[in-house]
Amino acid sequence: MAATKVLSVEDRLKNIFELQKIDSQIDEIKILKGELPIEVEDLDDEVTGLETRVAKLVEKMDELNSEISNHKKNIATAETLIERYKTQLDDVKNNREFEALSKEIELQELEIKLSEKKMREIDAIKETKQATLDESNARIDGKKELLEKKREELDKIIEKTEKDEEKLKKKTDKARKSISDRILKSYDKIRENYRNGLAVATIKRDACGGCFNRIPPQQQIEIGLRKRIIACEHCCRILVDNEIAGYSVEE
């Protein structure tokens, strides 16, 4: 079995810088997308929440309409009974029967008044619920319109960058295989710490290209010798010389 080739520090620096270049290109695509993916997701969640609210309101309105229907039936039944009792009054034989029928008529009339009162109360609740329902539906329409625009914007960017992003992801996967787990772990941690995702920096005008703090001349010489991996003492980014980065000293 062939021995695993041990990479020199220079090769390791080249590999890690190449990975940074690829990841930076992926980061640029993410910047191009901006906050659109999050905005689309948030709007989608908001529309779903509003639609759930509307569904509950519609369900409640159905329940209120059912209650009104029951009260109307109750009134119709009471009116029928009143008519029956009034007819029976014509055939009463004594005061006791008259008083009993009169009491029944009075009770049914109270039943009608109670149902009518309940219906008025329900109508007031329905009016409030309907206003909320109309407002929610209007908000849904507005959010859906905005969501559609945002989705169109995002789809256009994805269509434009999807192939490039796929190629870059394949490149970054390949590049990571040439780097040790220890260095990758440090690289990923540094990238997470900075919004621009820059974990490998060049020296520009005697300063770290990441945090712009001055790099002492002796340390610049050590970086140029590529005998060991050196990190910026201020921001912890891995430092590479301009030749590895593909720049001339004059640049």
C-alpha positions as a printed Julia matrix, in Angstrom:
251×3 Matrix{Float64}:
    0.0    0.0     0.0
    1.42   3.4    -1.06
    2.22   5.86    1.7
    0.02   8.92    1.98
    1.76  11.98    0.58
    2.55  14.57    3.24
    1.83  18.04    1.91
    4.25  20.85    2.49
    3.16  23.97    4.36
    3.22  25.84    1.07
    0.86  23.34   -0.55
   -1.42  23.46    2.47
   -1.53  27.26    2.27
   -2.28  27.12   -1.44
   -5.1   24.64   -0.84
   -6.66  26.63    1.97
   -6.43  29.86   -0.05
   -8.02  28.15   -3.05
  -10.86  26.98   -0.82
  -11.31  30.53    0.44
  -11.54  31.85   -3.14
  -14.25  29.32   -4.0
  -16.19  29.95   -0.79
  -15.96  33.7    -1.36
  -17.58  33.25   -4.77
  -20.39  31.28   -3.12
  -20.72  34.05   -0.54
  -21.07  36.61   -3.36
  -24.01  34.62   -4.76
  -25.61  34.59   -1.3
  -25.12  38.36   -1.09
  -26.77  38.69   -4.5
  -29.77  36.81   -3.13
  -29.61  39.03   -0.06
  -32.39  38.6     2.45
  -34.82  37.37   -0.21
  -34.86  33.7     0.89
  -35.61  34.74    4.5
  -38.19  37.32    3.37
  -39.95  34.73    1.19
  -40.0   32.21    4.04
  -41.28  34.8     6.54
  -44.0   36.0     4.17
  -45.04  32.43    3.44
  -45.32  31.73    7.18
  -47.27  34.95    7.68
  -49.75  34.07    4.91
  -50.19  30.58    6.39
  -50.83  32.11    9.83
  -53.39  34.56    8.43
  -55.14  31.8     6.46
  -55.38  29.72    9.65
  -56.87  32.71   11.44
  -59.38  33.26    8.62
  -60.37  29.58    8.68
  -61.08  29.83   12.43
  -63.08  33.03   11.91
  -65.15  31.4     9.16
  -65.74  28.41   11.45
  -66.87  30.76   14.24
  -69.17  32.64   11.82
  -70.74  29.32   10.82
  -71.31  28.52   14.49
  -72.95  31.93   15.06
  -75.16  31.49   11.99
  -76.16  28.07   13.3
  -77.1   29.64   16.66
  -79.23  32.26   14.88
  -80.92  29.51   12.88
  -81.73  27.65   16.1
  -83.19  30.8    17.67
  -85.35  31.4    14.59
  -86.67  27.85   14.83
  -87.3   28.44   18.53
  -89.29  31.59   17.73
  -91.28  29.78   15.03
  -92.11  26.98   17.47
  -93.15  29.48   20.15
  -95.38  31.38   17.71
  -97.05  28.14   16.65
  -97.7   27.23   20.29
  -99.1   30.7    21.01
 -101.56  30.37   18.14
 -102.59  26.94   19.4
 -103.05  28.16   22.97
 -105.09  31.19   21.8
 -107.38  28.88   19.86
 -107.78  26.69   22.93
 -108.83  29.76   24.96
 -112.09  29.81   23.06
 -112.98  26.39   24.46
 -111.97  26.84   28.12
 -114.59  25.71   30.69
 -113.22  27.38   33.81
 -110.85  30.04   35.1
 -108.22  27.47   36.01
 -107.88  26.35   32.36
 -107.88  29.99   31.2
 -105.09  30.93   33.6
 -103.03  27.87   32.64
 -103.29  28.66   28.9
 -102.58  32.35   29.53
  -99.48  31.37   31.5
  -98.3   29.16   28.62
  -98.82  32.02   26.14
  -96.86  34.35   28.42
  -94.0   31.85   28.7
  -93.8   31.43   24.92
  -93.81  35.21   24.41
  -90.89  35.46   26.87
  -89.16  32.68   24.93
  -89.53  34.73   21.74
  -88.14  37.87   23.42
  -85.19  35.92   24.82
  -84.37  34.44   21.41
  -84.67  37.85   19.75
  -82.29  39.31   22.36
  -79.79  36.49   21.78
  -80.01  37.06   18.02
  -79.22  40.77   18.45
  -76.2   39.88   20.61
  -75.02  37.35   18.04
  -75.47  39.87   15.22
  -73.22  42.32   17.11
  -70.56  39.61   17.53
  -70.9   38.68   13.85
  -70.38  42.31   12.84
  -67.1   42.44   14.78
  -65.98  39.06   13.46
  -66.85  40.05    9.88
  -64.77  43.23   10.17
  -61.81  41.18   11.41
  -62.41  38.65    8.64
  -62.48  41.35    5.95
  -59.3   42.92    7.35
  -57.53  39.52    7.47
  -58.55  38.69    3.89
  -57.28  42.07    2.73
  -53.98  41.46    4.52
  -53.71  38.01    2.93
  -54.22  39.51   -0.53
  -51.53  42.12    0.13
  -49.06  39.61    1.58
  -49.67  37.16   -1.27
  -49.04  39.87   -3.83
  -45.79  40.85   -2.1
  -44.83  37.17   -1.71
  -45.35  36.58   -5.43
  -43.08  39.52   -6.3
  -40.38  38.35   -3.89
  -40.59  34.8    -5.22
  -40.24  36.05   -8.78
  -37.16  38.08   -7.8
  -35.64  35.09   -6.01
  -36.47  32.69   -8.86
  -34.74  34.98  -11.35
  -31.6   35.13   -9.2
  -31.66  31.36   -8.64
  -32.12  30.74  -12.36
  -29.17  33.02  -13.07
  -26.83  31.63  -10.4
  -27.97  28.04   -9.86
  -25.53  26.44  -12.33
  -22.61  28.53  -11.06
  -23.5   27.71   -7.46
  -23.67  23.98   -8.2
  -20.25  24.09   -9.88
  -18.76  26.04   -6.99
  -20.2   23.64   -4.42
  -18.59  20.73   -6.26
  -15.31  22.66   -6.32
  -15.45  23.44   -2.62
  -16.21  19.78   -1.8
  -13.19  18.73   -3.86
  -10.97  21.41   -2.33
  -11.91  20.41    1.23
  -10.73  16.85    0.58
   -7.17  18.13    0.11
   -7.13  19.86    3.51
   -6.66  18.23    6.91
   -9.58  18.05    9.34
   -7.7   20.15   11.9
   -7.16  23.04    9.49
  -10.71  22.76    8.12
  -12.11  22.96   11.63
  -10.18  26.19   12.29
  -11.07  27.55    8.85
  -14.8   26.93    9.32
  -14.78  28.41   12.81
  -13.08  31.6    11.59
  -15.54  31.92    8.7
  -18.45  31.66   11.11
  -17.01  34.47   13.22
  -17.01  37.03   10.4
  -19.92  38.27    8.31
  -17.8   38.39    5.15
  -16.77  34.75    5.68
  -13.09  35.62    5.22
  -10.88  33.11    7.02
   -7.76  33.45    4.85
   -6.32  36.91    4.3
   -3.47  38.35    2.25
   -1.07  41.06    3.35
   -1.93  44.42    1.85
    0.17  47.51    2.51
    1.89  45.77    5.42
   -1.46  44.97    7.06
   -3.82  42.03    7.42
   -6.3   42.07    4.55
   -9.03  40.96    6.94
   -8.81  43.28    9.94
   -6.33  45.85    8.49
   -4.08  45.72   11.53
   -0.36  46.14   10.85
    1.75  43.01   10.39
    5.31  43.39   11.77
    8.07  43.13    9.11
    9.63  40.05   10.75
    6.3   38.25   10.7
    5.82  39.21    7.04
    9.13  37.55    6.26
    8.07  34.39    8.13
    4.8   34.32    6.2
    6.73  34.64    2.93
    9.0   31.7     3.87
    5.93  29.43    4.2
    7.57  27.24    6.84
    4.53  27.25    9.1
    0.9   28.4     9.05
    0.65  31.82   10.69
   -2.55  33.5    11.87
   -3.16  37.21   12.4
   -2.69  37.94   16.1
   -5.61  40.37   15.97
   -8.36  38.55   14.02
   -6.97  34.96   13.91
   -7.32  34.78   10.11
   -4.8   32.57    8.3
   -2.29  34.79    6.54
   -0.79  34.1     3.11
    1.76  36.07    1.13
    0.89  37.84   -2.11
    2.66  35.31   -4.3
    0.45  32.48   -3.08
   -2.56  34.74   -3.43
   -1.6   35.41   -7.05
   -0.81  39.09   -6.52
    2.39  40.94   -7.17
    4.0   42.84   -4.31
    3.3   46.12   -6.11
   -0.44  45.43   -6.02
